[in-house]
Amino acid sequence: MPDSEFWDAMKADRKKSKDRKRNAMHNIAKKMRIEHRLIFPNEGTCLLDGRVYYYAQKRTARVKGTKEYIDIGGFQNFVNVYARSR
């Protein structure tokens, strides 16, 4: 396999992975019935209640107005911690 084909395949796999993460975030939001509380400014970022950001690629969360990032295991854990503490 030439290098160009390899890198093209890697690029396609990364895109599919990002799509799966985005779809998972939307599906979890629908399942937990909180999609009305979420805003998705871009593909990998979620804003909950206008106060807490979740970054899917880094799996971190940040409260709006602060610079401190909190490690979160995944979107489901983010929802469990921040959506229920309202």
C-alpha positions as CSV (number, residue, x, y, z in Angstrom):
1,M,0.0,0.0,0.0
2,P,1.5,3.3,-1.0
3,D,1.9,6.0,1.7
4,S,-0.7,8.3,0.2
5,E,-3.4,5.5,0.4
6,F,-2.4,4.8,4.0
7,W,-2.8,8.5,5.0
8,D,-6.0,8.8,3.2
9,A,-7.4,5.8,5.0
10,M,-6.2,7.3,8.4
11,K,-7.9,10.6,7.5
12,A,-11.2,8.7,6.8
13,D,-11.0,6.8,10.0
14,R,-10.5,10.0,12.0
15,K,-13.5,11.6,10.4
16,K,-15.6,8.5,11.1
17,S,-14.5,8.6,14.8
18,K,-15.4,12.3,15.1
19,D,-18.8,11.5,13.6
20,R,-19.4,8.7,16.0
21,K,-18.6,10.9,19.0
22,R,-20.9,13.6,17.7
23,N,-23.7,11.1,17.1
24,A,-23.2,9.6,20.6
25,M,-23.5,13.0,22.2
26,H,-26.8,13.7,20.4
27,N,-28.1,10.2,21.1
28,I,-27.3,10.4,24.9
29,A,-28.9,13.9,25.1
30,K,-32.1,12.5,23.4
31,K,-32.1,9.4,25.7
32,M,-31.8,11.5,28.8
33,R,-34.3,14.1,27.5
34,I,-31.9,17.1,27.9
35,E,-31.4,18.2,24.3
36,H,-33.4,21.4,25.1
37,R,-30.6,22.3,27.6
38,L,-27.7,21.7,25.2
39,I,-26.2,23.9,22.5
40,F,-23.6,22.5,20.1
41,P,-21.4,25.4,18.9
42,N,-19.3,23.1,16.7
43,E,-18.9,19.3,16.2
44,G,-16.8,18.6,19.2
45,T,-18.1,21.1,21.8
46,C,-21.2,21.1,23.9
47,L,-22.6,23.9,26.1
48,L,-24.9,22.8,28.9
49,D,-27.3,25.3,30.4
50,G,-25.2,28.1,29.0
51,R,-22.7,27.6,31.8
52,V,-20.6,24.4,31.3
53,Y,-18.6,23.4,28.2
54,Y,-17.7,19.9,27.3
55,Y,-14.9,19.2,24.8
56,A,-15.3,15.8,23.2
57,Q,-11.8,15.4,21.7
58,K,-10.0,16.2,25.0
59,R,-12.8,14.7,27.2
60,T,-12.6,17.7,29.4
61,A,-15.2,20.1,30.9
62,R,-14.9,23.8,31.8
63,V,-17.3,26.1,33.7
64,K,-17.9,29.2,31.7
65,G,-15.8,32.1,32.9
66,T,-13.0,30.0,34.4
67,K,-9.8,28.7,32.9
68,E,-9.6,25.5,34.8
69,Y,-10.3,22.3,32.8
70,I,-11.7,19.2,34.5
71,D,-11.0,15.7,33.2
72,I,-14.2,13.9,32.4
73,G,-14.4,10.2,31.3
74,G,-16.9,10.8,28.5
75,F,-20.1,12.6,27.6
76,Q,-22.2,10.2,29.7
77,N,-20.2,11.0,32.8
78,F,-20.3,14.8,32.0
79,V,-24.1,14.6,31.8
80,N,-24.3,12.6,35.0
81,V,-22.2,15.1,36.9
82,Y,-23.4,18.4,35.5
83,A,-26.9,17.9,34.2
84,R,-28.2,16.4,37.5
85,S,-26.5,19.0,39.7
86,R,-28.8,21.8,38.5
